[in-house]
């Protein structure tokens, strides 16, 4: 018994010690996993991007908490009249971090920009193959197809020449893959025979420099005092890697961390009620949809697709599946993106009319499949439940849907191959440009659907708009085109648009100026703690 | 003795080969390769997929990949993680100390509490002591680890605030680079005041959670083994000689009763490894269990194969060790086979 009391006393003692005053300002963020490494050019997960974001800058960047593109390492940029030349004027006096292996001898300049893009672009670049070099995002955003050349005009001017005018490229360049790394550091590591260090022991220009990373445990950063935008308000930033959402919340409540990612939806009510916590929310940059495969009759008939739109009770899905954490979708793009058409009128839930339309189209006792993905996604927390609800709604209008699912990778592959008739999927935006959503319904010049276009629906007018809007840099002109495309989309109804989900992030009350990013980012420059 | 060891070691060789083959095949039977898995909704064009597959050597026939794999293992090369591009052995060695630390703490707890509990239950057979202890053991044995861990966190960390929720040390107050990878040792080496106690506080809950099942098993085994021994003639003789109850139970009975308990402890090593996967996830404990789970979901073939092979190797080695220990306690088995 005595021993028990002693142990209790020891425990209590350490608990009290732990409550002592903190010296430097620190913030602990409960993150959900370990980064692949610290180079956003080769990484693919949000976790990895978050871990590297504070370390680096891009030429242009997203304003924190928005999708607005603002100047970053480029003070300003200009686009030529033909839209094919973009000139970036680089910021002067920007310092790189230093580490035990590297001390920079010069400020950031055009060579760093060239290095950062050429590494990803040129297969013969000495760094191209380092760390497995797949550069998924660089390729996914079609950069090799867009770029004609990148040239250094002088130390502080870089000129991007494009093969064709492309307005969305500016938003692409604000994405993480367009991170600017130090050419001098890369040279030094290449000479030392350890080029992969560039990706593991990062040197950037960003507000935080990496102090230490212990896999699956912790990432430590400290504020970079010479940051060009001014030193960060917090001195020490710590990512406490905590994979289990319930454990993250318990840590947040115990003040072991002050910001956490991805709470369990079931915990939201309790978080709202907790006086020590703030539950921040933001409309997510995403859309969940049910695609109807145009190549599988009778879904080639517009009337059938419209009937499906009227047969499914969206309000019930919002209540049951999203539990209020989302808003019904009527357009293929979320309302947070410019050019969103308020004028679009969604189909009303009307099973009787749906039945009539099916009958008029000559469709009776339709047997179909309905695919649901086996994983929870930001735009669709529970696809199985949703599919069941849709199945029962469709049964009421005489459509007998068989539920189908596959392992997630396999699922996407088969949907892209167009094996389904009705298939659930969705999209989370990369950069806030409308093109980044509309391309999901894109087709090639000869009228063949692109791989991501799982509705396999091609409309010449829609696709011409998509292509034309890319070449225009005038936002108003683009908006007009996109609004028209939304009209065509709704009339043709290749998708049943379901919802745009809401992103929730609980933080402690002590945290000041934290902003939830519609892009799912977690950024700590500008954040303070009371 | 040497003959015995060699015989036992020879048996492990086919086990190893089978393991290599099974881990290699199993992960490949799961649909989706490492490239497809990391692609989001965007998917990947068939040409690019082919190119990346080729670069990773995934386009080779499976038997060819397997032979390469075996060849590399024989040369001591466990491969490089597809995700982090670190050597699998390096990653394993970085994370394994955390798993050992947790497992040792759990085992210590299980032995220190389990054996006395079993002895008390046996000696007081049929009394409320026995019933309470065995009831508790049965409950512990049936406990779903995940639920049990969360429950303890909610009560001790959330409600009472006695223990930290997760992790291995207070991240704000203490910072030192790992030397041995064992937090208890590193915290002592760091010379930072209070670091050791803080590391200990972080270890308590995970050790309890991981130790619960072994504790229950050991307590039950000790009890039944003790009951058997207590009936033996020599125990009766010892009692008749007028030895104190402590000597009778502690020396004459317990020593003999421990033989099957030691085997049980050995068998619990696999339970610990399996339990570590869950416990590490709940408590964000940066060990190999956590790492393997991640490797599965990312289809990190080399990490998963290497990791499982290394862990299995260690488990096989420990079992060999237990066998030897057992043969020392009970010399009869040396000649049995």
Interface residues (C-beta under 8 A of the other chain):
Chain A: X10 X11 X12 X13 X14 X15 X17 X18 X20 X22 X26 X28 X33 X34 X36 X37 X44 X45 X131 X132 X134 X136 X139 X140 X196 X199 X212 X214 X215 X216 X217 X218 X220 X236 X238 X240 X241 X242 X243 X244 X246 X247 X250 X251 X253 X254 X256 X377 X406 X407 X408 X409 X410 X412 X413 X416 X425 X426 X427 X428 X451 X452
Chain B: X30 X31 X32 X33 X36 X37 X38 X39 X40 X41 X42 X43 X45 X48 X52 X55 X56 X82 X83 X84 X85 X91 X94 X95 X98 X150 X153 X154 X157 X158 X161 X162 X163 X164 X165 X166 X167 X168 X170 X171 X172 X173 X175 X177 X178 X194 X197 X198 X201 X281 X282 X283 X284 X286 X287 X290 X291 X294
